Amino acid sequence: MLAAGAGVITAEFFDTGESRELPWARRPQAAALVAQLADPDRGWDAVVIGEYERAFYGNQYASMAPLFEHYGGSLWMPEVGGRVDWHAEDHEQTMVALGLSSKREITRTRVRVRTAMAAQTLEQGRYLGGRPPYGYRLADAGPHPNKAHAAWGRRSHRLEPDPVTAPVVSWMFGQRLAGHSAARITRALNDAGVQCPSAAGPGRNPHRAGAGWTLRTVAAILANPRYTGWQVWNRQPSEAVLVDPANTGLGHRQVQRWNLPEGWVISKHPAHTALVSEADFIAAQDTTAPRGPARPAGRRYLLAGLIACGQCGRRLESCWSYDRPAYRYRHGYTSAAVPDPAPPKNTYVREDQILPHLAALAILLAGDAGKPGRTNRGPVQLTGPDGTAALIGQLHADGAVLTYDPDDRTLRADGLDAPPVIIGTDPVGTHARRDRERRTA
């Protein structure tokens, strides 16, 4: 043994199942070792590493060596024949080379695996694992094609329609082809009590609540080309991104992002039973639900991002209402669910109710210019569209927020002690009158 005769082993740290790409602070056992290293009563004074590949990846040695030296802990490794000398140039070069070799091994393995998976999808249409799409279930496809895995008793799998959920998928595509929106399909599924994917298969969706269908779930199913019977891979690949760009020592984390169709790998032949024809799937992607009047040209929202709700503090979203720009916040309401009567009523205000009062707001903001973060430019003269645009630009530059209170229909410049500005009449009566006029027209 490396440390034979030099001491006894008092503790062992093994990070089973953790990637070597993770820095020591994010590996449970390695982090525990570092915590003990900082303890003067730790009960040991040296660390013996048997496999450098698992310990140091990339430049991890460069970040850990000063820590060991600071706390007086020594490091022993077979590659240097015993104890690592923190100040020996040849030892440092050896450790850096070993870290790069470990990184190279991971990179080569990743390339080989991805190349093999792409070939298996393209040529064989093989099911490559993961959760089967809603509407399918796994079926046995014989012994594993890899002889070693087959010798261990592992089996390969294929997709087959689930008799319970496959009709639901076919119905969803039929509704979409009939012109119904994804939100309407979502409401219909929830109203009918159809189990959502996480409720229908809780064992394979332990990270989901299973509370009901969501708009995003329905949209993902309607956009999944695997329902046409072809095997598709690399639609949502994993990639490494920095945990914190301001602290690169925290390393990377894996995230999944949707890939463009140009990056998909599609099998040359159908791989499983289709739940929708190719023609219907393509038509469903091009189908849009009928909406209201045609979108007018040059639709603009001058105050987008500037107005907040006086009840909850959230920014109002832009909306086009009665052929004019307006702003609203719906307090948790979504088009995919039945509105809950408990939340407060929607906050709504038209843009033409605010613009005439920007001059008053400009005076209030000019009087507040001496406060930190304010630009001391003096009052803006609103003599026309150019003056209005200048003030709006100044509001954006100053990071200003205009808070609208729907109860008394007032607008207040953020943080000012000055009286709020009353901006108009109740839009509800106006809307009701216009509704009556349109129905009688």
C-alpha positions as CSV (number, residue, x, y, z in Angstrom):
1,M,0.0,0.0,0.0
2,L,1.0,3.6,-0.7
3,A,0.9,4.6,3.0
4,A,2.0,1.3,4.5
5,G,4.1,1.9,7.5
6,A,3.5,5.6,7.4
7,G,0.2,5.6,9.3
8,V,-3.3,4.1,9.7
9,I,-6.5,4.9,7.8
10,T,-8.9,6.6,10.2
11,A,-11.7,7.6,7.7
12,E,-12.8,6.9,4.1
13,F,-14.6,9.2,1.7
14,F,-16.1,7.8,-1.5
15,D,-18.4,9.9,-3.7
16,T,-20.3,7.1,-5.4
17,G,-22.5,8.2,-8.3
18,E,-21.2,11.8,-8.3
19,S,-19.5,13.2,-11.4
20,R,-15.9,14.1,-11.2
21,E,-16.7,17.3,-13.1
22,L,-18.3,18.7,-9.9
23,P,-15.9,20.7,-7.7
24,W,-15.1,19.3,-4.3
25,A,-17.5,21.7,-2.6
26,R,-20.5,20.2,-4.5
27,R,-19.6,16.5,-3.9
28,P,-21.1,15.3,-0.6
29,Q,-18.2,13.2,0.6
30,A,-15.5,15.5,-0.8
31,A,-17.2,18.5,0.9
32,A,-17.3,16.5,4.2
33,L,-13.5,15.9,3.8
34,V,-12.9,19.6,3.3
35,A,-15.0,20.4,6.3
36,Q,-12.9,18.1,8.4
37,L,-9.8,19.5,6.9
38,A,-10.6,22.9,8.4
39,D,-11.1,21.4,11.8
40,P,-7.9,21.4,13.9
41,D,-9.2,18.4,15.9
42,R,-9.9,16.3,12.8
43,G,-7.9,13.3,14.0
44,W,-5.9,12.9,10.8
45,D,-3.1,14.8,9.0
46,A,-2.9,13.3,5.5
47,V,-5.1,12.3,2.6
48,V,-4.3,9.3,0.4
49,I,-5.9,9.3,-3.1
50,G,-5.9,6.0,-4.9
51,E,-7.4,7.1,-8.3
52,Y,-6.6,10.6,-9.4
53,E,-9.2,10.4,-12.2
54,R,-12.0,10.4,-9.6
55,A,-10.3,13.1,-7.4
56,F,-9.1,15.8,-9.7
57,Y,-10.7,16.9,-12.9
58,G,-9.3,19.7,-15.1
59,N,-7.8,22.4,-12.9
60,Q,-9.3,21.2,-9.6
61,Y,-5.9,20.4,-8.1
62,A,-4.9,24.1,-8.6
63,S,-7.8,25.2,-6.4
64,M,-7.5,22.5,-3.8
65,A,-3.7,22.4,-3.2
66,P,-3.6,25.8,-1.5
67,L,-6.4,24.7,0.8
68,F,-4.5,21.6,1.9
69,E,-1.4,23.6,2.4
70,H,-3.2,26.3,4.4
71,Y,-4.7,23.8,6.9
72,G,-1.5,21.7,7.1
73,G,-2.9,18.6,5.5
74,S,-0.6,16.5,3.2
75,L,-1.6,14.7,0.1
76,W,-0.3,11.2,-1.0
77,M,-0.7,9.8,-4.5
78,P,0.8,6.8,-6.4
79,E,1.6,9.0,-9.4
80,V,4.2,10.9,-7.5
81,G,5.4,8.0,-5.5
82,G,4.2,9.2,-2.2
83,R,3.6,12.6,-0.6
84,V,2.9,15.5,-3.0
85,D,5.3,18.4,-2.5
86,W,3.3,21.6,-2.9
87,H,6.4,23.6,-4.0
88,A,8.0,21.0,-6.3
89,E,7.6,22.0,-10.0
90,D,7.6,18.5,-11.3
91,H,4.9,17.4,-8.9
92,E,2.7,20.4,-9.9
93,Q,3.2,19.6,-13.6
94,T,2.3,16.0,-13.0
95,M,-0.9,16.9,-11.1
96,V,-1.9,19.4,-13.8
97,A,-1.3,16.8,-16.6
98,L,-3.3,14.2,-14.7
99,G,-6.2,16.6,-14.3
100,L,-6.2,17.3,-18.0
101,S,-6.0,13.6,-18.7
102,S,-9.1,13.0,-16.5
103,K,-11.0,15.8,-18.4
104,R,-9.9,14.3,-21.7
105,E,-11.3,10.9,-20.7
106,I,-14.7,12.4,-19.9
107,T,-14.7,14.4,-23.2
108,R,-13.9,11.4,-25.3
109,T,-16.4,9.2,-23.5
110,R,-19.1,11.8,-24.1
111,V,-18.3,12.1,-27.8
112,R,-18.4,8.3,-28.2
113,V,-21.7,7.9,-26.4
114,R,-23.4,10.7,-28.3
115,T,-22.1,9.4,-31.6
116,A,-23.3,5.9,-30.8
117,M,-26.8,7.1,-29.7
118,A,-27.2,9.1,-32.9
119,A,-26.3,6.1,-35.0
120,Q,-28.6,3.8,-33.0
121,T,-31.5,6.2,-33.5
122,L,-30.9,6.8,-37.2
123,E,-30.1,3.3,-38.3
124,Q,-32.0,1.1,-35.9
125,G,-34.7,3.4,-34.4
126,R,-33.8,2.1,-31.0
127,Y,-35.5,3.3,-27.8
128,L,-32.6,4.8,-25.9
129,G,-34.2,5.0,-22.4
130,G,-35.8,7.8,-20.4
131,R,-39.5,8.3,-19.7
132,P,-41.7,7.1,-22.5
133,P,-44.0,9.8,-23.9
134,Y,-47.5,10.1,-22.6
135,G,-49.6,7.7,-24.6
136,Y,-47.0,5.0,-24.8
137,R,-45.7,2.4,-22.5
138,L,-42.6,0.2,-22.6
139,A,-42.7,-3.3,-24.1
140,D,-40.0,-6.0,-24.1
141,A,-38.0,-6.1,-27.3
142,G,-35.8,-9.1,-26.6
143,P,-32.2,-9.4,-25.2
144,H,-30.0,-6.4,-25.0
145,P,-28.0,-6.0,-28.3
146,N,-24.8,-5.5,-26.3
147,K,-23.6,-9.0,-25.4
148,A,-22.2,-8.0,-22.1
149,H,-25.4,-6.4,-21.0
150,A,-27.4,-9.4,-22.4
151,A,-25.2,-11.7,-20.3
152,W,-26.2,-9.7,-17.2
153,G,-29.8,-10.3,-18.1
154,R,-30.7,-6.9,-19.3
155,R,-33.4,-6.5,-21.9
156,S,-34.0,-3.9,-24.6
157,H,-37.4,-2.1,-24.9
158,R,-39.6,-0.5,-27.4
159,L,-42.6,1.8,-27.3
160,E,-46.2,0.6,-27.7
161,P,-49.5,2.4,-27.3
162,D,-50.9,2.6,-23.8
163,P,-54.6,1.5,-24.1
164,V,-55.6,4.1,-21.5
165,T,-53.7,7.2,-22.5
166,A,-53.1,6.7,-26.3
167,P,-56.8,7.6,-27.1
168,V,-56.3,10.8,-25.1
169,V,-53.4,11.8,-27.3
170,S,-55.3,11.0,-30.5
171,W,-58.2,13.1,-29.2
172,M,-55.9,16.1,-28.4
173,F,-54.6,16.1,-31.9
174,G,-58.1,15.9,-33.3
175,Q,-59.2,18.9,-31.2
176,R,-56.2,20.8,-32.4
177,L,-56.9,20.0,-36.0
178,A,-60.5,21.2,-35.4
179,G,-59.1,24.7,-34.5
180,H,-59.2,24.6,-30.8
181,S,-56.5,26.3,-28.8
182,A,-54.1,24.5,-26.5
183,A,-55.7,26.4,-23.6
184,R,-59.2,25.1,-24.5
185,I,-57.9,21.6,-24.8
186,T,-56.3,21.9,-21.4
187,R,-59.5,23.1,-19.8
188,A,-61.5,20.3,-21.4
189,L,-59.0,17.7,-20.0
190,N,-59.2,19.1,-16.5
191,D,-63.0,19.5,-16.6
192,A,-63.3,15.8,-17.7
193,G,-61.0,14.6,-14.9
194,V,-58.5,13.0,-17.3
195,Q,-55.3,12.2,-15.4
196,C,-52.3,14.3,-16.5
197,P,-49.0,12.5,-17.3
198,S,-47.6,12.8,-13.8
199,A,-50.8,11.4,-12.3
200,A,-51.1,8.6,-14.8
201,G,-47.5,7.5,-14.3
202,P,-46.4,8.7,-10.8
203,G,-43.6,6.1,-10.7
204,R,-41.9,7.7,-13.7
205,N,-42.7,11.3,-12.7
206,P,-41.8,11.5,-9.0
207,H,-40.7,15.1,-9.5
208,R,-44.2,16.2,-10.6
209,A,-47.2,17.1,-8.4
210,G,-49.8,15.5,-10.6
211,A,-52.3,18.2,-9.8
212,G,-53.7,18.6,-13.3
213,W,-53.0,19.4,-16.9
214,T,-51.1,22.6,-17.7
215,L,-50.9,24.6,-20.9
216,R,-47.2,23.8,-21.3
217,T,-47.8,20.0,-21.0
218,V,-50.5,20.1,-23.7
219,A,-48.3,22.2,-26.0
220,A,-45.3,19.8,-25.5
221,I,-47.4,16.8,-26.4
222,L,-48.8,18.5,-29.6
223,A,-45.3,19.4,-30.6
224,N,-43.7,15.9,-30.0
225,P,-42.9,14.3,-33.4
226,R,-42.5,10.8,-31.8
227,Y,-46.3,10.4,-31.9
228,T,-45.9,9.9,-35.7
229,G,-44.1,6.6,-35.1
230,W,-40.6,7.8,-35.8
231,Q,-37.9,7.7,-33.2
232,V,-36.5,11.2,-32.5
233,W,-33.4,11.9,-30.4
234,N,-31.6,15.1,-29.3
235,R,-34.6,17.3,-29.1
236,Q,-33.7,18.5,-25.6
237,P,-30.0,17.8,-25.1
238,S,-28.1,18.5,-21.9
239,E,-25.4,21.1,-21.8
240,A,-23.1,22.4,-19.1
241,V,-23.5,26.0,-17.9
242,L,-21.7,27.9,-15.1
243,V,-23.5,27.8,-11.7
244,D,-22.4,31.3,-11.1
245,P,-20.5,33.3,-13.7
246,A,-19.2,35.6,-11.0
247,N,-17.6,32.5,-9.2
248,T,-16.3,30.0,-11.8
249,G,-14.9,27.9,-8.9
250,L,-18.5,26.5,-8.4
251,G,-18.2,24.7,-11.7
252,H,-20.9,23.8,-14.1
253,R,-24.4,22.4,-13.9
254,Q,-26.3,20.4,-16.4
255,V,-29.4,22.0,-18.0
256,Q,-31.7,20.8,-20.8
257,R,-32.6,23.2,-23.6
258,W,-34.7,22.7,-26.6
259,N,-32.8,22.1,-29.8
260,L,-33.7,23.4,-33.2
261,P,-35.1,20.9,-35.6
262,E,-31.9,21.0,-37.6
263,G,-30.2,19.3,-34.6
264,W,-32.7,16.4,-34.2
265,V,-31.8,12.9,-35.1
266,I,-34.7,11.0,-36.7
267,S,-34.8,7.3,-37.5
268,K,-34.8,6.3,-41.2
269,H,-37.8,4.0,-40.7
270,P,-40.8,4.0,-38.3
271,A,-39.9,2.6,-35.0
272,H,-43.2,2.2,-33.1
273,T,-47.0,2.5,-33.7
274,A,-48.0,6.0,-34.6
275,L,-50.8,7.8,-32.7
276,V,-51.2,10.5,-35.3
277,S,-50.3,10.5,-39.0
278,E,-47.5,12.6,-40.3
279,A,-49.8,14.8,-42.4
280,D,-52.1,15.5,-39.3
281,F,-49.0,16.2,-37.1
282,I,-47.7,18.7,-39.6
283,A,-51.2,20.3,-40.0
284,A,-51.5,20.5,-36.2
285,Q,-48.2,22.5,-36.0
286,D,-49.6,25.0,-38.5
287,T,-53.1,25.3,-36.9
288,T,-53.9,28.4,-35.0
289,A,-57.0,28.9,-33.0
290,P,-59.4,31.6,-34.2
291,R,-58.9,34.9,-32.4
292,G,-60.7,38.3,-32.3
293,P,-60.3,41.0,-34.9
294,A,-57.4,41.1,-37.2
295,R,-54.2,42.4,-35.6
296,P,-53.9,46.1,-36.5
297,A,-50.6,47.2,-38.1
298,G,-48.2,49.2,-36.0
299,R,-49.5,48.0,-32.6
300,R,-47.4,49.7,-30.0
301,Y,-47.3,49.8,-26.2
302,L,-45.6,53.1,-25.1
303,L,-45.7,52.4,-21.4
304,A,-44.8,48.7,-21.4
305,G,-42.8,47.7,-18.3
306,L,-43.4,51.0,-16.5
307,I,-46.7,50.3,-14.7
308,A,-47.1,48.2,-11.6
309,C,-50.3,47.0,-9.8
310,G,-51.1,48.9,-6.7
311,Q,-52.6,45.8,-5.1
312,C,-49.8,43.3,-5.5
313,G,-46.8,45.3,-6.8
314,R,-46.3,43.2,-10.0
315,R,-45.8,44.8,-13.4
316,L,-48.8,45.0,-15.6
317,E,-48.8,43.1,-18.9
318,S,-49.6,44.8,-22.2
319,C,-52.8,43.9,-23.9
320,W,-54.8,45.1,-26.9
321,S,-58.4,45.9,-25.9
322,Y,-61.1,47.6,-28.0
323,D,-58.7,48.6,-30.7
324,R,-56.3,50.4,-28.3
325,P,-53.4,49.6,-26.1
326,A,-54.1,48.8,-22.4
327,Y,-52.3,47.2,-19.4
328,R,-53.6,44.5,-17.0
329,Y,-52.7,42.0,-14.4
330,R,-54.9,39.0,-13.9
331,H,-53.7,37.9,-10.4
332,G,-52.9,34.3,-11.1
333,Y,-55.6,33.7,-13.8
334,T,-54.5,31.6,-16.8
335,S,-56.4,30.8,-19.9
336,A,-55.9,27.0,-19.2
337,A,-57.8,27.0,-15.9
338,V,-61.2,28.1,-14.6
339,P,-60.8,31.5,-12.8
340,D,-60.8,31.3,-9.1
341,P,-63.2,33.8,-7.5
342,A,-61.0,34.3,-4.5
343,P,-58.2,36.4,-6.0
344,P,-58.8,40.1,-6.5
345,K,-60.3,41.4,-9.7
346,N,-58.1,42.0,-12.6
347,T,-56.3,45.3,-12.7
348,Y,-56.9,47.1,-15.9
349,V,-56.1,50.6,-17.3
350,R,-56.0,52.0,-20.8
351,E,-53.0,53.8,-22.2
352,D,-55.1,56.8,-23.3
353,Q,-56.1,57.3,-19.7
354,I,-52.5,57.8,-18.6
355,L,-50.8,59.7,-21.5
356,P,-52.7,63.0,-20.8
357,H,-51.4,63.0,-17.2
358,L,-47.7,62.5,-18.0
359,A,-47.1,66.2,-17.7
360,A,-48.1,66.1,-14.1
361,L,-45.9,63.1,-13.5
362,A,-43.0,64.9,-15.2
363,I,-43.3,67.7,-12.7
364,L,-43.4,65.3,-9.8
365,L,-40.3,63.5,-11.1
366,A,-38.5,66.7,-11.8
367,G,-39.0,67.7,-8.1
368,D,-37.6,64.4,-7.0
369,A,-34.5,64.7,-9.2
370,G,-32.2,65.3,-6.3
371,K,-32.7,61.8,-4.8
372,P,-30.2,59.1,-5.5
373,G,-30.7,57.4,-8.8
374,R,-32.6,60.3,-10.3
375,T,-31.4,62.2,-13.3
376,N,-31.5,65.9,-12.7
377,R,-32.8,67.1,-16.1
378,G,-35.6,69.4,-15.0
379,P,-39.2,69.1,-16.1
380,V,-40.0,67.8,-19.6
381,Q,-42.3,69.9,-21.7
382,L,-45.0,67.7,-23.3
383,T,-45.8,69.8,-26.3
384,G,-46.4,66.9,-28.7
385,P,-45.5,63.3,-29.4
386,D,-41.7,64.1,-29.3
387,G,-42.1,65.4,-25.7
388,T,-44.1,62.4,-24.6
389,A,-41.5,60.0,-26.1
390,A,-38.7,61.9,-24.4
391,L,-40.4,61.6,-21.0
392,I,-41.1,57.9,-21.5
393,G,-37.5,57.4,-22.5
394,Q,-36.4,59.2,-19.3
395,L,-38.7,57.0,-17.2
396,H,-37.1,53.9,-18.6
397,A,-33.6,55.4,-18.2
398,D,-34.2,56.2,-14.5
399,G,-35.8,52.8,-13.8
400,A,-39.0,54.5,-12.7
401,V,-42.2,52.6,-11.8
402,L,-45.7,54.1,-12.1
403,T,-48.0,52.4,-9.6
404,Y,-51.7,52.2,-10.6
405,D,-54.3,51.8,-7.9
406,P,-57.4,50.3,-9.4
407,D,-59.6,51.1,-6.4
408,D,-59.3,54.9,-6.7
409,R,-57.9,54.9,-10.3
410,T,-54.8,56.9,-9.4
411,L,-51.3,56.8,-10.6
412,R,-48.3,57.5,-8.4
413,A,-44.7,57.9,-9.4
414,D,-42.6,55.4,-7.5
415,G,-41.5,56.4,-4.0
416,L,-42.8,60.0,-4.1
417,D,-44.6,61.6,-1.2
418,A,-46.5,63.9,-3.6
419,P,-50.3,63.3,-4.1
420,P,-51.2,60.7,-6.7
421,V,-52.6,61.7,-10.1
422,I,-56.2,60.8,-10.9
423,I,-56.2,59.4,-14.4
424,G,-59.8,58.8,-15.5
425,T,-63.2,57.2,-15.2
426,D,-64.0,53.6,-14.5
427,P,-63.3,51.6,-17.7
428,V,-65.7,48.9,-16.7
429,G,-68.7,51.1,-17.5
430,T,-67.2,52.1,-20.8
431,H,-66.6,48.5,-21.8
432,A,-70.1,47.5,-20.8
433,R,-71.5,50.3,-22.9
434,R,-69.4,49.3,-25.9
435,D,-70.4,45.7,-25.5
436,R,-74.1,46.7,-25.7
437,E,-73.4,48.9,-28.7
438,R,-71.7,46.1,-30.5
439,R,-74.4,43.6,-29.8
440,T,-77.1,45.9,-31.1
441,A,-75.2,47.0,-34.1
